C-alpha cells in the first residue's frame, strides 16, 4: 500500500479551507443568500484544492525524494564513521570494483587507479590538523581522502598540496549507483521521538506565550473583519490553550 503524502494533503486542505472562508466572507458581505453562499463557497474551495494540488504535487514529490535521499546519506555516513577501518576499506573496494574502477587492497591500504585511498569518515567535518597528519604520513606519495566533509581550512590545505578528496556526496552517489550500500547499517534505524516526548514538547509552559499572543491577535482582528466568527473561535481556543498550558503544562 502506497504511503499517504500527509504534507501534500495538509497543504491542499489548507488552501481549500482558506478559499472557503474567504468566499463565505465575501459573499456574506454582499448579502448573498445563505444557500448560494454555501454552494458557491464549496465549489470555489474544491476548485482551489484541485488547482493547488496540480501546482504543488511535483514540488512535494521532489521534496520527499530529496528528504529520503538525505536520510539514506546520513545513515551511510554514520555507518562509515562507526565501522571498523578494515571493513570500511572492504566496502569501498567492493563499490569501486562494481563501478568499473581499477581498485585493490595492498595490505592495510586501499589503492584506486594508482592512488592510495585514505578513508577518514568522522562525525564532524575533517579538520586541517587531520589533513596535516595525513600529509606527514604519506609525504610525496599521492593519496585520496575519502571523508564525510572537510572544514574550509582543511579544504585549502588539501588544495595547496595538490591532493584530492572523495566527499560524502560522492561516496553516497557511488554506493547508490552501484547498489553496494551495506544491507545492515550501524544505527541504521534511528529511533523517532516517542509520543510522550512530543506531548511534553507541545505542552511545555514556554508555549503559553505564543498561544496567548496568537489568541489576542485573532480576537483583535475579529473587530476589523466582515466575517469575525473564525477569528473569535480560533482566538478563544488559543487563549484557552494558553491558560491550560500555563497551569498544567510541563516546566
Secondary structure, DSSP 8 states (H G I E B T S, - for coil): -----HHHHHHHHHHHHHHHHHHHHHHHHTT--HHHHHHHHHHHHHHHHHHHHHHHHHHHHHHHHHHHHHHHHHHHHHHHHHS-HHHHHHHHHHHHHHTT--EEEETTEEEETTEEEEEE--SS-B-HHHHHHHHHHHTTS-EEEEES-B-HHHHHHHHHTT-EEE-HHHHHHHHHHHT---SS-TT-S-----HHHHHHHHTBTTHHHHHHHHHHHHHHHTTS-S--HHHHHHHHHHHHHHHHHHHHSB-
